[in-house]
Amino acid sequence: MSELLIKARAINTYYGASHILRNVDFSLARAQTLGLMGRNGMGKSTLLKSIMGLVKPRSGSIEIMGQSMLGRAPFEIARRGIAYVPEGRGIFGNLSVLENLEMTARSGTRGQLDWTLERVLETFPRLKERLHHGGWQLSGGEQQMLSIGRALLTNPDVLILDEATEGLAPLMAREIWRICGLIRATGISSVIVDKNWRHVTKITDRNVILVKGEVVFDGSSAQLRSEPQLLAQHLGI
């Protein structure tokens, strides 16, 4: 069996009295690309935040690289090799593109330095053209590129990308999908949240669908594409 980098079991997460995640099991293997899908409000972002320590589950277990991380601080989880690109991107608008990138650059958990500033700028030529622009001066697509590039400079074992192309123009969205394909080819494990199941399933090995905080599908991309009734029921296709 492939090595599991993330292993969450029976996760129950609440916001106040609202029960958001209900006994969710979730795993990610090394070198696997996974699509996390579901309509708005079904618990996708809450699951990612629970894994990252931004929201504390009320019960269940979360292991990162084989070590229990339930209840640990986000920076401790990041140090285990998890890079998180949140919905909304979270760049520093008052810093330049170069400063945003340089502040995160470090070696990975195994000492790897596969992603350098030079490699990121080769991958994102638009950022190279805007190195001294402030973050606030970038378009939404450029901000997304910056957020992904910043995450890659941590040399992660896992990249989590929440709402990969939300609100982006079609041309920018195509560029983000191209980059996701490049990242997959490097062997970095990825979790991708996006509403466009066609693009997601082109690059994912496996997909998980959440409905009202419960897993209703966990299977391969080929299996998901072969079940149009499931897509229609849970994703509104």
C-alpha positions as a Markdown table, in Angstrom:
| # | Residue | x | y | z |
|---|---|---|---|---|
| 1 | Met | 0.0 | 0.0 | 0.0 |
| 2 | Ser | 1.3 | 3.5 | -0.8 |
| 3 | Glu | 2.6 | 5.6 | 2.0 |
| 4 | Leu | -0.1 | 7.8 | 3.4 |
| 5 | Leu | 1.0 | 11.4 | 4.0 |
| 6 | Ile | -2.4 | 12.5 | 5.4 |
| 7 | Lys | -4.6 | 10.1 | 7.3 |
| 8 | Ala | -7.8 | 11.5 | 9.0 |
| 9 | Arg | -10.3 | 9.2 | 10.6 |
| 10 | Ala | -13.8 | 9.9 | 12.0 |
| 11 | Ile | -13.4 | 13.7 | 11.9 |
| 12 | Asn | -16.3 | 15.6 | 13.5 |
| 13 | Thr | -15.9 | 19.4 | 13.3 |
| 14 | Tyr | -18.4 | 22.0 | 14.6 |
| 15 | Tyr | -18.9 | 25.7 | 14.3 |
| 16 | Gly | -20.7 | 26.4 | 17.5 |
| 17 | Ala | -23.7 | 24.2 | 17.6 |
| 18 | Ser | -23.5 | 23.5 | 13.8 |
| 19 | His | -22.2 | 20.0 | 13.1 |
| 20 | Ile | -20.2 | 20.5 | 9.8 |
| 21 | Leu | -18.1 | 17.4 | 9.3 |
| 22 | Arg | -19.7 | 14.1 | 10.3 |
| 23 | Asn | -17.3 | 11.1 | 10.8 |
| 24 | Val | -15.2 | 12.0 | 7.8 |
| 25 | Asp | -12.4 | 9.7 | 6.7 |
| 26 | Phe | -9.8 | 11.2 | 4.4 |
| 27 | Ser | -6.4 | 10.1 | 3.2 |
| 28 | Leu | -3.7 | 11.2 | 0.7 |
| 29 | Ala | -0.9 | 8.9 | -0.5 |
| 30 | Arg | 2.5 | 10.0 | -1.6 |
| 31 | Ala | 2.6 | 11.2 | -5.2 |
| 32 | Gln | -1.2 | 11.2 | -5.4 |
| 33 | Thr | -3.3 | 14.0 | -6.8 |
| 34 | Leu | -6.8 | 14.2 | -5.2 |
| 35 | Gly | -9.8 | 16.3 | -6.1 |
| 36 | Leu | -12.1 | 17.3 | -3.2 |
| 37 | Met | -15.5 | 18.2 | -4.6 |
| 38 | Gly | -19.0 | 19.2 | -3.5 |
| 39 | Arg | -21.4 | 22.1 | -3.7 |
| 40 | Asn | -20.9 | 25.2 | -1.7 |
| 41 | Gly | -21.3 | 24.8 | 2.1 |
| 42 | Met | -20.7 | 21.0 | 2.1 |
| 43 | Gly | -17.6 | 21.1 | 4.3 |
| 44 | Lys | -14.7 | 21.1 | 1.8 |
| 45 | Ser | -12.9 | 24.1 | 3.3 |
| 46 | Thr | -13.7 | 23.0 | 6.8 |
| 47 | Leu | -12.0 | 19.7 | 6.1 |
| 48 | Leu | -8.9 | 21.4 | 4.8 |
| 49 | Lys | -8.9 | 23.8 | 7.8 |
| 50 | Ser | -9.3 | 20.9 | 10.2 |
| 51 | Ile | -6.3 | 19.1 | 8.6 |
| 52 | Met | -4.3 | 22.4 | 8.8 |
| 53 | Gly | -5.1 | 23.1 | 12.4 |
| 54 | Leu | -7.0 | 26.2 | 11.6 |
| 55 | Val | -10.2 | 24.6 | 13.0 |
| 56 | Lys | -10.0 | 22.1 | 15.8 |
| 57 | Pro | -12.2 | 19.0 | 15.3 |
| 58 | Arg | -14.2 | 17.9 | 18.3 |
| 59 | Ser | -13.3 | 14.2 | 17.8 |
| 60 | Gly | -11.4 | 12.0 | 15.4 |
| 61 | Ser | -7.7 | 11.6 | 14.5 |
| 62 | Ile | -5.4 | 13.3 | 12.1 |
| 63 | Glu | -1.9 | 11.9 | 11.2 |
| 64 | Ile | 0.6 | 13.8 | 9.1 |
| 65 | Met | 3.5 | 11.7 | 7.8 |
| 66 | Gly | 2.6 | 9.1 | 10.4 |
| 67 | Gln | 2.5 | 11.5 | 13.4 |
| 68 | Ser | -0.6 | 12.5 | 15.3 |
| 69 | Met | -1.3 | 16.2 | 14.7 |
| 70 | Leu | -4.8 | 16.6 | 16.0 |
| 71 | Gly | -5.0 | 19.9 | 17.9 |
| 72 | Arg | -1.5 | 21.0 | 16.8 |
| 73 | Ala | -0.9 | 24.6 | 15.7 |
| 74 | Pro | -0.9 | 25.4 | 11.9 |
| 75 | Phe | 2.8 | 26.2 | 11.9 |
| 76 | Glu | 3.6 | 22.8 | 13.3 |
| 77 | Ile | 1.6 | 21.1 | 10.6 |
| 78 | Ala | 3.2 | 23.3 | 7.9 |
| 79 | Arg | 6.6 | 22.1 | 9.2 |
| 80 | Arg | 5.5 | 18.5 | 8.5 |
| 81 | Gly | 5.6 | 19.4 | 4.8 |
| 82 | Ile | 2.1 | 20.6 | 4.1 |
| 83 | Ala | 1.7 | 23.8 | 2.0 |
| 84 | Tyr | -1.8 | 25.4 | 2.0 |
| 85 | Val | -3.1 | 27.8 | -0.6 |
| 86 | Pro | -6.3 | 29.1 | 1.0 |
| 87 | Glu | -9.4 | 30.4 | -0.7 |
| 88 | Gly | -8.8 | 34.1 | -1.0 |
| 89 | Arg | -5.0 | 33.5 | -1.6 |
| 90 | Gly | -3.7 | 35.2 | 1.5 |
| 91 | Ile | -0.9 | 37.1 | -0.1 |
| 92 | Phe | 0.7 | 40.1 | 1.6 |
| 93 | Gly | -0.5 | 43.1 | -0.5 |
| 94 | Asn | 1.9 | 45.5 | 1.1 |
| 95 | Leu | 4.9 | 43.4 | 0.1 |
| 96 | Ser | 6.4 | 43.1 | -3.4 |
| 97 | Val | 6.1 | 39.9 | -5.4 |
| 98 | Leu | 9.8 | 39.1 | -4.7 |
| 99 | Glu | 9.3 | 39.7 | -1.0 |
| 100 | Asn | 6.2 | 37.5 | -0.9 |
| 101 | Leu | 8.3 | 34.7 | -2.5 |
| 102 | Glu | 11.5 | 35.1 | -0.5 |
| 103 | Met | 9.8 | 35.1 | 2.9 |
| 104 | Thr | 8.8 | 31.4 | 2.5 |
| 105 | Ala | 11.8 | 29.9 | 0.8 |
| 106 | Arg | 13.2 | 27.0 | 2.7 |
| 107 | Ser | 14.2 | 23.3 | 2.4 |
| 108 | Gly | 11.7 | 20.6 | 2.7 |
| 109 | Thr | 11.3 | 17.9 | 5.3 |
| 110 | Arg | 13.9 | 15.7 | 3.7 |
| 111 | Gly | 16.2 | 18.6 | 3.0 |
| 112 | Gln | 15.1 | 18.9 | -0.5 |
| 113 | Leu | 15.5 | 22.1 | -2.4 |
| 114 | Asp | 13.8 | 21.2 | -5.7 |
| 115 | Trp | 11.9 | 24.5 | -5.8 |
| 116 | Thr | 14.1 | 27.6 | -5.9 |
| 117 | Leu | 13.2 | 31.2 | -6.7 |
| 118 | Glu | 14.6 | 30.7 | -10.1 |
| 119 | Arg | 12.5 | 27.6 | -10.8 |
| 120 | Val | 9.3 | 29.3 | -9.6 |
| 121 | Leu | 10.0 | 32.3 | -11.8 |
| 122 | Glu | 10.5 | 30.0 | -14.8 |
| 123 | Thr | 7.2 | 28.3 | -14.0 |
| 124 | Phe | 5.4 | 31.6 | -13.5 |
| 125 | Pro | 6.9 | 34.0 | -16.1 |
| 126 | Arg | 4.1 | 36.6 | -15.3 |
| 127 | Leu | 5.5 | 36.9 | -11.8 |
| 128 | Lys | 9.0 | 37.4 | -13.2 |
| 129 | Glu | 7.7 | 40.4 | -15.1 |
| 130 | Arg | 6.2 | 41.8 | -11.9 |
| 131 | Leu | 8.8 | 41.1 | -9.3 |
| 132 | His | 8.8 | 44.6 | -7.9 |
| 133 | His | 5.0 | 45.1 | -8.1 |
| 134 | Gly | 3.1 | 45.2 | -4.8 |
| 135 | Gly | 0.8 | 42.3 | -4.2 |
| 136 | Trp | -2.1 | 44.6 | -4.3 |
| 137 | Gln | -1.2 | 45.6 | -7.9 |
| 138 | Leu | -1.7 | 42.0 | -9.2 |
| 139 | Ser | -4.8 | 40.6 | -10.9 |
| 140 | Gly | -6.7 | 37.8 | -9.3 |
| 141 | Gly | -4.9 | 35.2 | -11.5 |
| 142 | Glu | -1.5 | 36.7 | -10.8 |
| 143 | Gln | -2.2 | 36.6 | -7.1 |
| 144 | Gln | -3.2 | 32.9 | -7.3 |
| 145 | Met | 0.1 | 32.3 | -9.2 |
| 146 | Leu | 2.0 | 34.1 | -6.4 |
| 147 | Ser | 0.2 | 32.1 | -3.7 |
| 148 | Ile | 1.1 | 28.8 | -5.4 |
| 149 | Gly | 4.6 | 29.9 | -6.1 |
| 150 | Arg | 5.1 | 30.9 | -2.5 |
| 151 | Ala | 3.8 | 27.5 | -1.3 |
| 152 | Leu | 6.1 | 25.7 | -3.7 |
| 153 | Leu | 9.1 | 27.5 | -2.2 |
| 154 | Thr | 8.5 | 25.7 | 1.1 |
| 155 | Asn | 9.5 | 22.5 | -0.9 |
| 156 | Pro | 6.4 | 20.7 | 0.4 |
| 157 | Asp | 5.5 | 17.0 | 0.3 |
| 158 | Val | 1.8 | 18.0 | 0.0 |
| 159 | Leu | 0.2 | 21.1 | -1.7 |
| 160 | Ile | -3.4 | 21.9 | -0.7 |
| 161 | Leu | -5.1 | 24.2 | -3.1 |
| 162 | Asp | -8.5 | 25.5 | -2.1 |
| 163 | Glu | -10.7 | 27.0 | -4.9 |
| 164 | Ala | -8.0 | 26.7 | -7.5 |
| 165 | Thr | -9.6 | 28.9 | -10.2 |
| 166 | Glu | -12.5 | 30.6 | -8.4 |
| 167 | Gly | -13.3 | 33.9 | -10.0 |
| 168 | Leu | -10.5 | 33.8 | -12.6 |
| 169 | Ala | -10.9 | 34.7 | -16.2 |
| 170 | Pro | -10.8 | 31.6 | -18.6 |
| 171 | Leu | -7.3 | 32.4 | -19.8 |
| 172 | Met | -5.9 | 32.6 | -16.3 |
| 173 | Ala | -7.8 | 29.5 | -15.2 |
| 174 | Arg | -6.2 | 27.5 | -18.0 |
| 175 | Glu | -2.8 | 28.7 | -16.8 |
| 176 | Ile | -3.6 | 27.5 | -13.3 |
| 177 | Trp | -4.6 | 24.1 | -14.6 |
| 178 | Arg | -1.4 | 23.9 | -16.6 |
| 179 | Ile | 0.6 | 24.6 | -13.5 |
| 180 | Cys | -1.3 | 22.0 | -11.5 |
| 181 | Gly | -0.4 | 19.5 | -14.2 |
| 182 | Leu | 3.3 | 20.5 | -13.9 |
| 183 | Ile | 3.2 | 20.1 | -10.1 |
| 184 | Arg | 1.7 | 16.6 | -10.4 |
| 185 | Ala | 4.5 | 15.6 | -12.7 |
| 186 | Thr | 7.0 | 16.6 | -10.1 |
| 187 | Gly | 5.6 | 14.0 | -7.7 |
| 188 | Ile | 4.3 | 16.4 | -5.1 |
| 189 | Ser | 1.0 | 15.1 | -3.6 |
| 190 | Ser | -1.9 | 17.5 | -4.1 |
| 191 | Val | -5.4 | 18.2 | -2.9 |
| 192 | Ile | -7.3 | 20.4 | -5.3 |
| 193 | Val | -10.7 | 22.0 | -4.6 |
| 194 | Asp | -12.5 | 23.4 | -7.6 |
| 195 | Lys | -16.0 | 23.4 | -9.1 |
| 196 | Asn | -14.9 | 22.4 | -12.6 |
| 197 | Trp | -15.0 | 18.6 | -12.3 |
| 198 | Arg | -13.9 | 18.1 | -15.9 |
| 199 | His | -10.6 | 20.0 | -15.3 |
| 200 | Val | -10.1 | 18.4 | -11.9 |
| 201 | Thr | -10.5 | 14.8 | -13.1 |
| 202 | Lys | -8.1 | 15.3 | -16.0 |
| 203 | Ile | -5.2 | 15.6 | -13.5 |
| 204 | Thr | -6.4 | 13.8 | -10.4 |
| 205 | Asp | -5.9 | 10.1 | -9.5 |
| 206 | Arg | -8.7 | 10.0 | -7.0 |
| 207 | Asn | -11.7 | 12.2 | -6.0 |
| 208 | Val | -13.7 | 12.6 | -2.8 |
| 209 | Ile | -17.2 | 14.2 | -2.8 |
| 210 | Leu | -18.7 | 15.7 | 0.3 |
| 211 | Val | -22.4 | 16.2 | 0.9 |
| 212 | Lys | -23.5 | 17.9 | 4.1 |
| 213 | Gly | -20.2 | 17.0 | 5.8 |
| 214 | Glu | -20.2 | 13.4 | 4.8 |
| 215 | Val | -18.2 | 11.5 | 2.2 |
| 216 | Val | -20.6 | 10.2 | -0.5 |
| 217 | Phe | -17.9 | 9.2 | -3.1 |
| 218 | Asp | -14.3 | 8.2 | -2.9 |
| 219 | Gly | -12.9 | 6.7 | -6.0 |
| 220 | Ser | -10.8 | 7.1 | -9.2 |
| 221 | Ser | -11.3 | 9.8 | -11.8 |
| 222 | Ala | -12.3 | 7.3 | -14.4 |
| 223 | Gln | -14.9 | 5.9 | -12.0 |
| 224 | Leu | -16.4 | 9.3 | -11.3 |
| 225 | Arg | -16.6 | 10.2 | -15.0 |
| 226 | Ser | -18.4 | 7.0 | -15.7 |
| 227 | Glu | -21.2 | 7.8 | -13.2 |
| 228 | Pro | -23.1 | 10.8 | -14.7 |
| 229 | Gln | -26.0 | 10.3 | -12.3 |
| 230 | Leu | -23.7 | 10.8 | -9.4 |
| 231 | Leu | -22.3 | 14.0 | -10.9 |
| 232 | Ala | -25.8 | 15.3 | -11.5 |
| 233 | Gln | -26.9 | 14.4 | -8.0 |
| 234 | His | -24.0 | 15.8 | -6.0 |
| 235 | Leu | -22.3 | 18.4 | -8.3 |
| 236 | Gly | -25.3 | 19.8 | -10.2 |
| 237 | Ile | -24.0 | 18.7 | -13.6 |
